[in-house]
Amino acid sequence: MRYHIDTIPVWDAIKLNGECFLCALKRKTELGEVDRYLGASVMEPDTRIQVNQKGFCCNHQRMLYAMDNRLGHALMLESHVSETRERLEKIVKEIKSAAKGASGASLLDKLTGKSPSAAKLMEEAATSLEALTTTCVVCDSIDDNMGRYLHTFFHLYQNDTEFRKKFEGSKGMCIPHATELLRMAASELPGKALPEFAATICRLETEA
């Protein structure tokens, strides 16, 4: 089978013969994405737009800060904080409006459903506020890459005999990644291949 841009990382990970080749692949992908966001992409408009909208989770903020490009990190944070402040001001107005509207609704309106309950109004406002801290552009990039690699894994499993033997003779994978593979197997593999694949996963997870 010819190697291409997605098969090489999957092959490299399984050749490590570690405790979980998917964890190794995810870690390598994470380091590559962190490095990419502090590389030339710092000044790319598309990248800045994504960072402004999604920002970074706490874990990836720490990783970015530990890198050498403090200036690039600062430039991205400056524009992200500026946009977040604008969004926050809008949400604050929505929260105040929701609280005021809920407090002004009569009991009859609440009983007849003509006015949303205070709990619903405040829940919607709180959800908008929470959304400011629950997205990460690096996490999304990792998820996208890992999704492709998982599809590539099943492609190699079905079409590359050498890869399949390497996988069957590996140390397996962690339980979360074993779960992920089993969930995808039904849509990635033909029905007749499922029993053998499931048996392989179970063996790898239970053998000493």
PyMOL commands that set and color helices and strands:
alter all, ss='L'
color gray80, all
select helices_A, chain A and resi 7-15+21-37+40-43+45-54+58-66+70-104+107-112+118-133+137-159+161-168+175-188+191-206
alter helices_A, ss='H'
color red, helices_A
deselect
rebuild
show_as cartoon
